[in-house]
Amino acid sequence: MRPRPPRKQLPPRKDQPPTERVQKLLSAAGVGSRREVERWIREGRLQVNGEVPALGAKLAPRDRITLDGRPVRLHAPAVKELHVLLFHRSPGETLDLKAATSRAAEHLNLPRSSGRWLAIQPMPPVDGGLEILTDDGSWAHRVSRGVHALTVDYVLRMRGPLSDELVEEFRAATDCEGEAMSILRADAQYGEGFNHWLNVTVRATRSAQVRHWWAARGIIVSRLMRVRFGPVHLSRELPRGHSRAMLPSERNALINEIDAAKSAYETEVSLAGSHGLGDGEA
């Protein structure tokens, strides 16, 4: 079987002034995230004027874009309205947004959009709670770059012999399987049987890390819900399986807190690194 010849790479057109890079333009239009667009290019699924573009190639106004042979219609970013949703996802409900066009994602009761709904740091399928969705790739990219610096609240339902000693040990946890953990708060509410609850505040710590830490000590996390994402809270007025539009004031508060938290987090990491270097040199 003969190997396939390499696909031709499409250079930028010379007869028209280039606009934005293909990844940025499609992401801003809500077609997909920048990483997804790059993957589509590598797989040969995305074409411009019948050819696979080079990564980072710029598009001209009259370029014809297709994905899997279907035309991709772009909306001018200047007139595209920003839509951001707060979504209360049930644990175990898959947040599959890969086909979320105007007629998809109906099983999640999401409103239709001219683009694709993109999730900001989505929770694993086994977990649930607060999800932030947007159909604006540029906004998603900006927020995703700084959410690691935000504090997040989880509510855990535990099954097993939970004790004050284990909770204290968890508060001091610094790593799990080689990955950094930052536990800022852990308050236990003990039940009468084997079910207990733990309210946790973390930063730069994934829910999977929390689950693994407790599982290694014989405690099963039977349910984990995200109830706060920076300044955004999951209120009781938002039932499971429902969404609502994020208010402009909430969006601004999220962006402002991300910018402030990212700056403070980077300063803290830099200081910790310099102190560590000094100790080593001493």
Summary of the structure (lengths in Angstrom):
residues: 282
radius of gyration: 22.5
end to end distance: 63.0
largest distance: 75.0
contacts: 789
relative contact order: 0.13
helix: 29%
strand: 27%
